[in-house]
C-alpha cells in the first residue's frame, strides 16, 4: 500500500469567493504567477460568463476599484496564456477551466513522484 498524504481544505462562501480560491490554487500549482487582480478578473468572468459587456466591466471596476484600461491589459495577457478566448467577438474564459461555482466543487490534486 502506498504512503499517501491527504489534506483537506473547505472553502465556504459565495460563487465568487470559491472561484477566486480555485484560480489561486490553479495559478500556484501551474506556476502561472497570476496577480491578485488577474485572479479576481478570471473568477469574476467564471461567475458572470463574459467581460465584454460594458455593464459587466463597470461592475468589476466598482467591485475591485480598478479601471477599464487595467481590464484590457489583463485580457491581453490572459489571451496570450490561453486562459481567455474570443468567441463571437466576446471575451470568455477558456471552457477547459470554466466551472459552475454556484455548485459544490471538489478538487483533487495528485503530486506524483517520477
Biopython code that builds the backbone (N, CA, C, O; Angstrom):
import numpy as np
from Bio.PDB.StructureBuilder import StructureBuilder

atoms = [
    (1, "UNK", "N", (0.839, -1.185, 0.000)),
    (1, "UNK", "CA", (0.000, 0.000, 0.000)),
    (1, "UNK", "C", (0.879, 1.242, 0.000)),
    (1, "UNK", "O", (1.890, 1.304, 0.699)),
    (2, "UNK", "N", (0.479, 2.222, -0.790)),
    (2, "UNK", "CA", (1.222, 3.468, -0.891)),
    (2, "UNK", "C", (1.071, 4.308, 0.369)),
    (2, "UNK", "O", (0.051, 4.259, 1.056)),
    (3, "UNK", "N", (2.105, 5.073, 0.648)),
    (3, "UNK", "CA", (2.054, 6.023, 1.738)),
    (3, "UNK", "C", (1.641, 7.361, 1.136)),
    (3, "UNK", "O", (2.466, 8.047, 0.531)),
    (4, "UNK", "N", (0.378, 7.739, 1.292)),
    (4, "UNK", "CA", (-0.178, 8.931, 0.670)),
    (4, "UNK", "C", (-0.573, 9.934, 1.751)),
    (4, "UNK", "O", (-1.168, 9.569, 2.765)),
    (5, "UNK", "N", (-0.242, 11.173, 1.526)),
    (5, "UNK", "CA", (-0.630, 12.242, 2.433)),
    (5, "UNK", "C", (-1.918, 12.858, 1.902)),
    (5, "UNK", "O", (-2.003, 13.220, 0.728)),
    (6, "UNK", "N", (-2.904, 12.972, 2.758)),
    (6, "UNK", "CA", (-4.174, 13.567, 2.357)),
    (6, "UNK", "C", (-4.401, 14.821, 3.188)),
    (6, "UNK", "O", (-4.326, 14.788, 4.416)),
    (7, "UNK", "N", (-4.680, 15.926, 2.506)),
    (7, "UNK", "CA", (-5.022, 17.170, 3.181)),
    (7, "UNK", "C", (-6.338, 17.657, 2.605)),
    (7, "UNK", "O", (-6.563, 17.600, 1.396)),
    (8, "UNK", "N", (-7.192, 18.131, 3.473)),
    (8, "UNK", "CA", (-8.483, 18.636, 3.027)),
    (8, "UNK", "C", (-8.612, 20.110, 3.387)),
    (8, "UNK", "O", (-8.123, 20.563, 4.422)),
    (9, "UNK", "N", (-9.275, 20.838, 2.515)),
    (9, "UNK", "CA", (-9.500, 22.256, 2.730)),
    (9, "UNK", "C", (-10.945, 22.528, 2.339)),
    (9, "UNK", "O", (-11.409, 22.067, 1.296)),
    (10, "UNK", "N", (-11.644, 23.265, 3.164)),
    (10, "UNK", "CA", (-13.029, 23.590, 2.860)),
    (10, "UNK", "C", (-13.153, 25.094, 2.687)),
    (10, "UNK", "O", (-12.748, 25.870, 3.552)),
    (11, "UNK", "N", (-13.719, 25.492, 1.558)),
    (11, "UNK", "CA", (-13.954, 26.899, 1.273)),
    (11, "UNK", "C", (-15.460, 27.111, 1.268)),
    (11, "UNK", "O", (-16.181, 26.508, 0.473)),
    (12, "UNK", "N", (-15.921, 27.968, 2.154)),
    (12, "UNK", "CA", (-17.346, 28.278, 2.179)),
    (12, "UNK", "C", (-17.534, 29.708, 1.713)),
    (12, "UNK", "O", (-16.623, 30.531, 1.800)),
    (13, "UNK", "N", (-18.698, 29.983, 1.229)),
    (13, "UNK", "CA", (-18.986, 31.326, 0.754)),
    (13, "UNK", "C", (-19.668, 31.271, -0.596)),
    (13, "UNK", "O", (-20.063, 30.205, -1.069)),
    (14, "UNK", "N", (-19.798, 32.408, -1.194)),
    (14, "UNK", "CA", (-20.471, 32.508, -2.470)),
    (14, "UNK", "C", (-19.619, 32.014, -3.626)),
    (14, "UNK", "O", (-18.458, 31.641, -3.457)),
    (15, "UNK", "N", (-20.225, 32.021, -4.798)),
    (15, "UNK", "CA", (-19.568, 31.526, -6.009)),
    (15, "UNK", "C", (-18.283, 32.296, -6.309)),
    (15, "UNK", "O", (-17.280, 31.696, -6.695)),
    (16, "UNK", "N", (-18.306, 33.599, -6.136)),
    (16, "UNK", "CA", (-17.135, 34.410, -6.450)),
    (16, "UNK", "C", (-15.959, 34.087, -5.529)),
    (16, "UNK", "O", (-14.819, 34.005, -5.985)),
    (17, "UNK", "N", (-16.225, 33.907, -4.260)),
    (17, "UNK", "CA", (-15.168, 33.565, -3.303)),
    (17, "UNK", "C", (-14.564, 32.201, -3.639)),
    (17, "UNK", "O", (-13.345, 32.029, -3.610)),
    (18, "UNK", "N", (-15.424, 31.236, -3.956)),
    (18, "UNK", "CA", (-14.920, 29.904, -4.323)),
    (18, "UNK", "C", (-14.107, 29.965, -5.607)),
    (18, "UNK", "O", (-13.073, 29.306, -5.719)),
    (19, "UNK", "N", (-14.565, 30.751, -6.579)),
    (19, "UNK", "CA", (-13.852, 30.873, -7.845)),
    (19, "UNK", "C", (-12.469, 31.494, -7.631)),
    (19, "UNK", "O", (-11.485, 31.024, -8.200)),
    (20, "UNK", "N", (-12.393, 32.539, -6.820)),
    (20, "UNK", "CA", (-11.100, 33.175, -6.544)),
    (20, "UNK", "C", (-10.137, 32.180, -5.892)),
    (20, "UNK", "O", (-8.964, 32.122, -6.261)),
    (21, "UNK", "N", (-10.615, 31.413, -4.947)),
    (21, "UNK", "CA", (-9.751, 30.433, -4.288)),
    (21, "UNK", "C", (-9.281, 29.372, -5.281)),
    (21, "UNK", "O", (-8.111, 28.989, -5.279)),
    (22, "UNK", "N", (-10.192, 28.903, -6.125)),
    (22, "UNK", "CA", (-9.873, 27.870, -7.121)),
    (22, "UNK", "C", (-8.784, 28.362, -8.083)),
    (22, "UNK", "O", (-7.810, 27.651, -8.329)),
    (23, "UNK", "N", (-8.948, 29.576, -8.628)),
    (23, "UNK", "CA", (-7.973, 30.073, -9.593)),
    (23, "UNK", "C", (-6.654, 30.460, -8.918)),
    (23, "UNK", "O", (-5.608, 30.434, -9.566)),
    (24, "UNK", "N", (-6.682, 30.816, -7.640)),
    (24, "UNK", "CA", (-5.443, 30.989, -6.880)),
    (24, "UNK", "C", (-4.669, 29.682, -6.833)),
    (24, "UNK", "O", (-3.456, 29.660, -7.046)),
    (25, "UNK", "N", (-5.373, 28.600, -6.554)),
    (25, "UNK", "CA", (-4.739, 27.281, -6.489)),
    (25, "UNK", "C", (-4.205, 26.877, -7.853)),
    (25, "UNK", "O", (-3.071, 26.407, -7.952)),
    (26, "UNK", "N", (-5.001, 27.050, -8.914)),
    (26, "UNK", "CA", (-4.533, 26.712, -10.266)),
    (26, "UNK", "C", (-3.276, 27.496, -10.634)),
    (26, "UNK", "O", (-2.343, 26.951, -11.225)),
    (27, "UNK", "N", (-3.262, 28.777, -10.280)),
    (27, "UNK", "CA", (-2.097, 29.605, -10.568)),
    (27, "UNK", "C", (-0.858, 29.075, -9.841)),
    (27, "UNK", "O", (0.221, 28.983, -10.427)),
    (28, "UNK", "N", (-1.020, 28.732, -8.577)),
    (28, "UNK", "CA", (0.109, 28.242, -7.787)),
    (28, "UNK", "C", (0.612, 26.887, -8.290)),
    (28, "UNK", "O", (1.816, 26.695, -8.461)),
    (29, "UNK", "N", (-0.301, 25.958, -8.525)),
    (29, "UNK", "CA", (0.082, 24.609, -8.938)),
    (29, "UNK", "C", (0.750, 24.625, -10.321)),
    (29, "UNK", "O", (1.687, 23.867, -10.570)),
    (30, "UNK", "N", (0.267, 25.485, -11.204)),
    (30, "UNK", "CA", (0.805, 25.543, -12.575)),
    (30, "UNK", "C", (1.867, 26.621, -12.762)),
    (30, "UNK", "O", (2.300, 26.877, -13.885)),
    (31, "UNK", "N", (2.291, 27.258, -11.660)),
    (31, "UNK", "CA", (3.334, 28.281, -11.674)),
    (31, "UNK", "C", (3.049, 29.367, -12.708)),
    (31, "UNK", "O", (3.934, 29.761, -13.468)),
    (32, "UNK", "N", (1.798, 29.849, -12.731)),
    (32, "UNK", "CA", (1.391, 30.874, -13.692)),
    (32, "UNK", "C", (1.763, 32.284, -13.241)),
    (32, "UNK", "O", (1.829, 33.204, -14.057)),
    (33, "UNK", "N", (2.002, 32.451, -11.956)),
    (33, "UNK", "CA", (2.368, 33.754, -11.386)),
    (33, "UNK", "C", (1.329, 34.831, -11.709)),
    (33, "UNK", "O", (1.679, 35.950, -12.081)),
    (34, "UNK", "N", (0.057, 34.482, -11.562)),
    (34, "UNK", "CA", (-1.023, 35.432, -11.795)),
    (34, "UNK", "C", (-1.094, 36.418, -10.639)),
    (34, "UNK", "O", (-0.908, 36.043, -9.481)),
    (35, "UNK", "N", (-1.363, 37.671, -10.954)),
    (35, "UNK", "CA", (-1.532, 38.682, -9.914)),
    (35, "UNK", "C", (-2.915, 38.518, -9.288)),
    (35, "UNK", "O", (-3.779, 37.831, -9.833)),
    (36, "UNK", "N", (-3.107, 39.150, -8.151)),
    (36, "UNK", "CA", (-4.398, 39.070, -7.478)),
    (36, "UNK", "C", (-5.507, 39.657, -8.350)),
    (36, "UNK", "O", (-6.608, 39.110, -8.405)),
    (37, "UNK", "N", (-5.222, 40.762, -9.029)),
    (37, "UNK", "CA", (-6.223, 41.399, -9.899)),
    (37, "UNK", "C", (-6.574, 40.475, -11.074)),
    (37, "UNK", "O", (-7.735, 40.406, -11.479)),
    (38, "UNK", "N", (-5.583, 39.771, -11.619)),
    (38, "UNK", "CA", (-5.846, 38.816, -12.712)),
    (38, "UNK", "C", (-6.744, 37.681, -12.226)),
    (38, "UNK", "O", (-7.682, 37.282, -12.917)),
    (39, "UNK", "N", (-6.455, 37.170, -11.045)),
    (39, "UNK", "CA", (-7.270, 36.095, -10.469)),
    (39, "UNK", "C", (-8.689, 36.589, -10.219)),
    (39, "UNK", "O", (-9.657, 35.871, -10.469)),
    (40, "UNK", "N", (-8.805, 37.810, -9.729)),
    (40, "UNK", "CA", (-10.140, 38.372, -9.490)),
    (40, "UNK", "C", (-10.930, 38.490, -10.789)),
    (40, "UNK", "O", (-12.124, 38.192, -10.812)),
    (41, "UNK", "N", (-10.283, 38.919, -11.865)),
    (41, "UNK", "CA", (-10.979, 39.044, -13.143)),
    (41, "UNK", "C", (-11.367, 37.672, -13.702)),
    (41, "UNK", "O", (-12.467, 37.505, -14.228)),
    (42, "UNK", "N", (-10.478, 36.705, -13.590)),
    (42, "UNK", "CA", (-10.781, 35.350, -14.053)),
    (42, "UNK", "C", (-11.980, 34.793, -13.279)),
    (42, "UNK", "O", (-12.909, 34.244, -13.873)),
    (43, "UNK", "N", (-11.952, 34.938, -11.964)),
    (43, "UNK", "CA", (-13.050, 34.443, -11.122)),
    (43, "UNK", "C", (-14.355, 35.164, -11.458)),
    (43, "UNK", "O", (-15.411, 34.539, -11.551)),
    (44, "UNK", "N", (-14.274, 36.471, -11.636)),
    (44, "UNK", "CA", (-15.450, 37.270, -11.969)),
    (44, "UNK", "C", (-16.056, 36.791, -13.285)),
    (44, "UNK", "O", (-17.274, 36.661, -13.405)),
    (45, "UNK", "N", (-15.206, 36.532, -14.262)),
    (45, "UNK", "CA", (-15.691, 36.046, -15.556)),
    (45, "UNK", "C", (-16.268, 34.639, -15.437)),
    (45, "UNK", "O", (-17.234, 34.306, -16.123)),
    (46, "UNK", "N", (-15.685, 33.817, -14.576)),
    (46, "UNK", "CA", (-16.212, 32.462, -14.385)),
    (46, "UNK", "C", (-17.636, 32.509, -13.854)),
    (46, "UNK", "O", (-18.466, 31.675, -14.214)),
    (47, "UNK", "N", (-17.916, 33.476, -13.005)),
    (47, "UNK", "CA", (-19.245, 33.602, -12.411)),
    (47, "UNK", "C", (-20.199, 34.357, -13.338)),
    (47, "UNK", "O", (-21.365, 33.983, -13.460)),
    (48, "UNK", "N", (-19.715, 35.417, -13.994)),
    (48, "UNK", "CA", (-20.566, 36.277, -14.835)),
    (48, "UNK", "C", (-20.691, 35.784, -16.279)),
    (48, "UNK", "O", (-21.675, 36.094, -16.951)),
    (49, "UNK", "N", (-19.711, 35.024, -16.761)),
    (49, "UNK", "CA", (-19.772, 34.499, -18.119)),
    (49, "UNK", "C", (-18.897, 35.231, -19.117)),
    (49, "UNK", "O", (-18.252, 34.585, -19.942)),
    (50, "UNK", "N", (-18.852, 36.542, -19.075)),
    (50, "UNK", "CA", (-18.041, 37.316, -20.009)),
    (50, "UNK", "C", (-17.790, 38.696, -19.414)),
    (50, "UNK", "O", (-18.489, 39.134, -18.501)),
    (51, "UNK", "N", (-16.789, 39.362, -19.944)),
    (51, "UNK", "CA", (-16.473, 40.722, -19.503)),
    (51, "UNK", "C", (-16.696, 41.696, -20.654)),
    (51, "UNK", "O", (-16.360, 42.875, -20.541)),
    (52, "UNK", "N", (-17.256, 41.217, -21.753)),
    (52, "UNK", "CA", (-17.398, 42.021, -22.963)),
    (52, "UNK", "C", (-18.448, 43.125, -22.850)),
    (52, "UNK", "O", (-18.319, 44.164, -23.497)),
    (53, "UNK", "N", (-19.460, 42.919, -22.055)),
    (53, "UNK", "CA", (-20.498, 43.940, -21.907)),
    (53, "UNK", "C", (-19.992, 45.074, -21.015)),
    (53, "UNK", "O", (-19.364, 44.833, -19.984)),
    (54, "UNK", "N", (-20.271, 46.311, -21.423)),
    (54, "UNK", "CA", (-19.781, 47.458, -20.657)),
    (54, "UNK", "C", (-20.350, 47.485, -19.239)),
    (54, "UNK", "O", (-19.673, 47.933, -18.314)),
    (55, "UNK", "N", (-21.573, 47.016, -19.056)),
    (55, "UNK", "CA", (-22.167, 47.000, -17.712)),
    (55, "UNK", "C", (-21.423, 46.033, -16.791)),
    (55, "UNK", "O", (-21.281, 46.296, -15.597)),
    (56, "UNK", "N", (-20.952, 44.922, -17.343)),
    (56, "UNK", "CA", (-20.204, 43.939, -16.541)),
    (56, "UNK", "C", (-18.820, 44.488, -16.211)),
    (56, "UNK", "O", (-18.335, 44.323, -15.091)),
    (57, "UNK", "N", (-18.180, 45.142, -17.188)),
    (57, "UNK", "CA", (-16.874, 45.768, -16.921)),
    (57, "UNK", "C", (-16.996, 46.836, -15.841)),
    (57, "UNK", "O", (-16.154, 46.924, -14.947)),
    (58, "UNK", "N", (-18.048, 47.648, -15.929)),
    (58, "UNK", "CA", (-18.267, 48.692, -14.925)),
    (58, "UNK", "C", (-18.483, 48.086, -13.546)),
    (58, "UNK", "O", (-17.986, 48.611, -12.550)),
    (59, "UNK", "N", (-19.216, 46.993, -13.486)),
    (59, "UNK", "CA", (-19.446, 46.308, -12.209)),
    (59, "UNK", "C", (-18.128, 45.810, -11.621)),
    (59, "UNK", "O", (-17.883, 45.952, -10.423)),
    (60, "UNK", "N", (-17.281, 45.225, -12.470)),
    (60, "UNK", "CA", (-15.974, 44.749, -11.999)),
    (60, "UNK", "C", (-15.134, 45.924, -11.489)),
    (60, "UNK", "O", (-14.503, 45.830, -10.436)),
    (61, "UNK", "N", (-15.129, 47.025, -12.239)),
    (61, "UNK", "CA", (-14.354, 48.206, -11.834)),
    (61, "UNK", "C", (-14.820, 48.734, -10.482)),
    (61, "UNK", "O", (-13.998, 49.096, -9.640)),
    (62, "UNK", "N", (-16.111, 48.778, -10.272)),
    (62, "UNK", "CA", (-16.652, 49.244, -8.984)),
    (62, "UNK", "C", (-16.292, 48.275, -7.856)),
    (62, "UNK", "O", (-15.836, 48.682, -6.788)),
    (63, "UNK", "N", (-16.508, 46.994, -8.119)),
    (63, "UNK", "CA", (-16.295, 45.957, -7.093)),
    (63, "UNK", "C", (-14.826, 45.870, -6.655)),
    (63, "UNK", "O", (-14.537, 45.663, -5.476)),
    (64, "UNK", "N", (-13.901, 46.029, -7.612)),
    (64, "UNK", "CA", (-12.485, 45.804, -7.330)),
    (64, "UNK", "C", (-11.632, 47.072, -7.430)),
    (64, "UNK", "O", (-10.404, 46.989, -7.474)),
    (65, "UNK", "N", (-12.270, 48.232, -7.467)),
    (65, "UNK", "CA", (-11.561, 49.522, -7.504)),
    (65, "UNK", "C", (-10.448, 49.532, -8.549)),
    (65, "UNK", "O", (-9.272, 49.709, -8.230)),
    (66, "UNK", "N", (-10.844, 49.341, -9.789)),
    (66, "UNK", "CA", (-9.877, 49.332, -10.880)),
    (66, "UNK", "C", (-10.448, 50.106, -12.062)),
    (66, "UNK", "O", (-11.534, 50.679, -11.979)),
    (67, "UNK", "N", (-9.702, 50.115, -13.160)),
    (67, "UNK", "CA", (-10.125, 50.867, -14.341)),
    (67, "UNK", "C", (-10.264, 49.941, -15.556)),
    (67, "UNK", "O", (-9.740, 48.827, -15.571)),
    (68, "UNK", "N", (-10.976, 50.427, -16.560)),
    (68, "UNK", "CA", (-11.142, 49.628, -17.779)),
    (68, "UNK", "C", (-9.819, 49.369, -18.499)),
    (68, "UNK", "O", (-9.625, 48.264, -19.006)),
    (69, "UNK", "N", (-8.885, 50.354, -18.568)),
    (69, "UNK", "CA", (-7.591, 50.032, -19.192)),
    (69, "UNK", "C", (-6.867, 48.870, -18.498)),
    (69, "UNK", "O", (-6.197, 48.075, -19.157)),
    (70, "UNK", "N", (-6.999, 48.775, -17.184)),
    (70, "UNK", "CA", (-6.402, 47.647, -16.458)),
    (70, "UNK", "C", (-7.044, 46.344, -16.908)),
    (70, "UNK", "O", (-6.351, 45.346, -17.104)),
    (71, "UNK", "N", (-8.359, 46.345, -17.074)),
    (71, "UNK", "CA", (-9.062, 45.150, -17.544)),
    (71, "UNK", "C", (-8.526, 44.745, -18.916)),
    (71, "UNK", "O", (-8.259, 43.567, -19.154)),
    (72, "UNK", "N", (-8.367, 45.712, -19.815)),
    (72, "UNK", "CA", (-7.885, 45.399, -21.165)),
    (72, "UNK", "C", (-6.462, 44.840, -21.140)),
    (72, "UNK", "O", (-6.135, 43.949, -21.923)),
    (73, "UNK", "N", (-5.620, 45.352, -20.255)),
    (73, "UNK", "CA", (-4.262, 44.815, -20.118)),
    (73, "UNK", "C", (-4.290, 43.372, -19.625)),
    (73, "UNK", "O", (-3.543, 42.526, -20.115)),
    (74, "UNK", "N", (-5.151, 43.100, -18.660)),
    (74, "UNK", "CA", (-5.271, 41.737, -18.134)),
    (74, "UNK", "C", (-5.811, 40.806, -19.215)),
    (74, "UNK", "O", (-5.311, 39.693, -19.383)),
    (75, "UNK", "N", (-6.817, 41.251, -19.942)),
    (75, "UNK", "CA", (-7.398, 40.430, -21.015)),
    (75, "UNK", "C", (-6.319, 40.056, -22.030)),
    (75, "UNK", "O", (-6.239, 38.903, -22.454)),
    (76, "UNK", "N", (-5.500, 41.016, -22.415)),
    (76, "UNK", "CA", (-4.440, 40.758, -23.379)),
    (76, "UNK", "C", (-3.484, 39.677, -22.877)),
    (76, "UNK", "O", (-3.131, 38.759, -23.617)),
    (77, "UNK", "N", (-3.072, 39.789, -21.630)),
    (77, "UNK", "CA", (-2.142, 38.796, -21.055)),
    (77, "UNK", "C", (-2.803, 37.428, -20.930)),
    (77, "UNK", "O", (-2.171, 36.410, -21.211)),
    (78, "UNK", "N", (-4.070, 37.390, -20.511)),
    (78, "UNK", "CA", (-4.767, 36.120, -20.328)),
    (78, "UNK", "C", (-5.025, 35.416, -21.667)),
    (78, "UNK", "O", (-5.033, 34.187, -21.736)),
    (79, "UNK", "N", (-5.235, 36.202, -22.725)),
    (79, "UNK", "CA", (-5.401, 35.610, -24.058)),
    (79, "UNK", "C", (-4.096, 34.953, -24.508)),
    (79, "UNK", "O", (-4.115, 33.881, -25.113)),
    (80, "UNK", "N", (-2.963, 35.596, -24.213)),
    (80, "UNK", "CA", (-1.659, 35.019, -24.573)),
    (80, "UNK", "C", (-1.404, 33.720, -23.820)),
    (80, "UNK", "O", (-0.787, 32.798, -24.353)),
    (81, "UNK", "N", (-1.882, 33.651, -22.575)),
    (81, "UNK", "CA", (-1.711, 32.435, -21.770)),
    (81, "UNK", "C", (-2.735, 31.351, -22.104)),
    (81, "UNK", "O", (-2.605, 30.213, -21.654)),
    (82, "UNK", "N", (-3.751, 31.704, -22.891)),
    (82, "UNK", "CA", (-4.795, 30.742, -23.246)),
    (82, "UNK", "C", (-5.884, 30.630, -22.198)),
    (82, "UNK", "O", (-6.725, 29.734, -22.277)),
    (83, "UNK", "N", (-5.888, 31.514, -21.225)),
    (83, "UNK", "CA", (-6.904, 31.486, -20.175)),
    (83, "UNK", "C", (-8.208, 32.092, -20.679)),
    (83, "UNK", "O", (-9.294, 31.633, -20.323)),
    (84, "UNK", "N", (-8.095, 33.126, -21.509)),
    (84, "UNK", "CA", (-9.271, 33.734, -22.137)),
    (84, "UNK", "C", (-9.271, 33.387, -23.616)),
    (84, "UNK", "O", (-8.214, 33.233, -24.229)),
    (85, "UNK", "N", (-10.448, 33.266, -24.177)),
    (85, "UNK", "CA", (-10.614, 33.049, -25.603)),
    (85, "UNK", "C", (-11.577, 34.097, -26.142)),
    (85, "UNK", "O", (-12.253, 34.782, -25.374)),
    (86, "UNK", "N", (-11.634, 34.218, -27.432)),
    (86, "UNK", "CA", (-12.580, 35.147, -28.049)),
    (86, "UNK", "C", (-13.524, 34.330, -28.915)),
    (86, "UNK", "O", (-13.099, 33.566, -29.781)),
    (87, "UNK", "N", (-14.816, 34.510, -28.661)),
    (87, "UNK", "CA", (-15.846, 33.765, -29.378)),
    (87, "UNK", "C", (-16.979, 34.721, -29.702)),
    (87, "UNK", "O", (-17.539, 35.348, -28.803)),
    (88, "UNK", "N", (-17.321, 34.839, -30.978)),
    (88, "UNK", "CA", (-18.379, 35.756, -31.416)),
    (88, "UNK", "C", (-18.128, 37.177, -30.901)),
    (88, "UNK", "O", (-19.045, 37.833, -30.406)),
    (89, "UNK", "N", (-16.894, 37.643, -31.018)),
    (89, "UNK", "CA", (-16.488, 38.976, -30.562)),
    (89, "UNK", "C", (-16.690, 39.203, -29.067)),
    (89, "UNK", "O", (-16.795, 40.345, -28.621)),
    (90, "UNK", "N", (-16.743, 38.132, -28.303)),
    (90, "UNK", "CA", (-16.854, 38.233, -26.843)),
    (90, "UNK", "C", (-15.678, 37.516, -26.205)),
    (90, "UNK", "O", (-15.306, 36.416, -26.612)),
    (91, "UNK", "N", (-15.105, 38.152, -25.207)),
    (91, "UNK", "CA", (-14.016, 37.540, -24.452)),
    (91, "UNK", "C", (-14.639, 36.614, -23.417)),
    (91, "UNK", "O", (-15.506, 37.022, -22.643)),
    (92, "UNK", "N", (-14.186, 35.359, -23.412)),
    (92, "UNK", "CA", (-14.719, 34.369, -22.480)),
    (92, "UNK", "C", (-13.582, 33.603, -21.825)),
    (92, "UNK", "O", (-12.451, 33.582, -22.311)),
    (93, "UNK", "N", (-13.914, 32.989, -20.731)),
    (93, "UNK", "CA", (-12.974, 32.121, -20.034)),
    (93, "UNK", "C", (-12.838, 30.824, -20.822)),
    (93, "UNK", "O", (-13.830, 30.285, -21.313)),
    (94, "UNK", "N", (-11.615, 30.326, -20.942)),
    (94, "UNK", "CA", (-11.394, 29.063, -21.644)),
    (94, "UNK", "C", (-12.286, 27.986, -21.018)),
    (94, "UNK", "O", (-12.228, 27.766, -19.808)),
    (95, "UNK", "N", (-13.107, 27.315, -21.826)),
    (95, "UNK", "CA", (-14.042, 26.317, -21.283)),
    (95, "UNK", "C", (-13.369, 25.178, -20.512)),
    (95, "UNK", "O", (-14.011, 24.522, -19.692)),
    (96, "UNK", "N", (-12.082, 24.943, -20.771)),
    (96, "UNK", "CA", (-11.369, 23.866, -20.077)),
    (96, "UNK", "C", (-11.204, 24.148, -18.587)),
    (96, "UNK", "O", (-11.057, 23.225, -17.786)),
    (97, "UNK", "N", (-11.228, 25.435, -18.221)),
    (97, "UNK", "CA", (-11.050, 25.776, -16.802)),
    (97, "UNK", "C", (-12.253, 26.517, -16.231)),
    (97, "UNK", "O", (-12.190, 27.051, -15.124)),
    (98, "UNK", "N", (-13.334, 26.549, -16.976)),
    (98, "UNK", "CA", (-14.554, 27.219, -16.506)),
    (98, "UNK", "C", (-15.419, 26.220, -15.752)),
    (98, "UNK", "O", (-15.773, 25.170, -16.287)),
    (99, "UNK", "N", (-15.756, 26.544, -14.524)),
    (99, "UNK", "CA", (-16.597, 25.677, -13.700)),
    (99, "UNK", "C", (-17.842, 26.442, -13.264)),
    (99, "UNK", "O", (-17.881, 27.671, -13.328)),
    (100, "UNK", "N", (-18.841, 25.716, -12.827)),
    (100, "UNK", "CA", (-20.048, 26.330, -12.278)),
    (100, "UNK", "C", (-19.860, 26.436, -10.765)),
    (100, "UNK", "O", (-20.095, 25.473, -10.035)),
    (101, "UNK", "N", (-19.439, 27.598, -10.309)),
    (101, "UNK", "CA", (-19.131, 27.779, -8.890)),
    (101, "UNK", "C", (-20.366, 27.989, -8.032)),
    (101, "UNK", "O", (-20.257, 28.164, -6.819)),
    (102, "UNK", "N", (-21.530, 27.974, -8.646)),
    (102, "UNK", "CA", (-22.762, 28.013, -7.866)),
    (102, "UNK", "C", (-23.051, 26.633, -7.267)),
    (102, "UNK", "O", (-23.861, 26.497, -6.350)),
    (103, "UNK", "N", (-22.382, 25.628, -7.795)),
    (103, "UNK", "CA", (-22.476, 24.256, -7.272)),
    (103, "UNK", "C", (-21.245, 23.974, -6.415)),
    (103, "UNK", "O", (-20.262, 24.713, -6.474)),
    (104, "UNK", "N", (-21.297, 22.913, -5.626)),
    (104, "UNK", "CA", (-20.137, 22.486, -4.858)),
    (104, "UNK", "C", (-19.068, 21.978, -5.830)),
    (104, "UNK", "O", (-19.387, 21.361, -6.846)),
    (105, "UNK", "N", (-17.810, 22.239, -5.513)),
    (105, "UNK", "CA", (-16.689, 21.802, -6.335)),
    (105, "UNK", "C", (-15.738, 21.012, -5.446)),
    (105, "UNK", "O", (-15.355, 21.470, -4.369)),
    (106, "UNK", "N", (-15.366, 19.842, -5.895)),
    (106, "UNK", "CA", (-14.382, 19.041, -5.177)),
    (106, "UNK", "C", (-13.143, 18.977, -6.052)),
    (106, "UNK", "O", (-13.210, 18.548, -7.204)),
    (107, "UNK", "N", (-12.019, 19.400, -5.507)),
    (107, "UNK", "CA", (-10.772, 19.495, -6.249)),
    (107, "UNK", "C", (-9.794, 18.459, -5.711)),
    (107, "UNK", "O", (-9.559, 18.380, -4.506)),
    (108, "UNK", "N", (-9.232, 17.674, -6.609)),
    (108, "UNK", "CA", (-8.238, 16.679, -6.210)),
    (108, "UNK", "C", (-6.959, 16.962, -6.983)),
    (108, "UNK", "O", (-6.975, 17.053, -8.211)),
    (109, "UNK", "N", (-5.859, 17.099, -6.266)),
    (109, "UNK", "CA", (-4.561, 17.350, -6.886)),
    (109, "UNK", "C", (-3.642, 16.203, -6.495)),
    (109, "UNK", "O", (-3.460, 15.915, -5.312)),
    (110, "UNK", "N", (-3.074, 15.557, -7.488)),
    (110, "UNK", "CA", (-2.118, 14.479, -7.243)),
    (110, "UNK", "C", (-0.717, 14.960, -7.618)),
    (110, "UNK", "O", (-0.454, 15.262, -8.782)),
    (111, "UNK", "N", (0.173, 15.030, -6.644)),
    (111, "UNK", "CA", (1.568, 15.362, -6.881)),
    (111, "UNK", "C", (2.327, 14.042, -6.797)),
    (111, "UNK", "O", (2.482, 13.475, -5.716)),
    (112, "UNK", "N", (2.799, 13.560, -7.941)),
    (112, "UNK", "CA", (3.337, 12.205, -8.046)),
    (112, "UNK", "C", (4.847, 12.245, -8.261)),
    (112, "UNK", "O", (5.353, 13.059, -9.033)),
    (113, "UNK", "N", (5.552, 11.367, -7.576)),
    (113, "UNK", "CA", (6.998, 11.236, -7.781)),
    (113, "UNK", "C", (7.260, 10.555, -9.114)),
    (113, "UNK", "O", (6.474, 9.722, -9.566)),
    (114, "UNK", "N", (8.384, 10.924, -9.744)),
    (114, "UNK", "CA", (8.780, 10.289, -11.021)),
    (114, "UNK", "C", (9.165, 8.844, -10.820)),
    (114, "UNK", "O", (9.522, 8.162, -11.780)),
]
sb = StructureBuilder()
sb.init_structure("model")
sb.init_model(0)
sb.init_chain("A")
sb.init_seg("    ")
for serial, (resi, resn, name, xyz) in enumerate(atoms, 1):
    if name == "N":
        sb.init_residue(resn, " ", resi, " ")
    sb.init_atom(name, np.array(xyz, "f"), 0.0, 1.0, " ", f" {name:<3s}", serial, name[0])
structure = sb.get_structure()
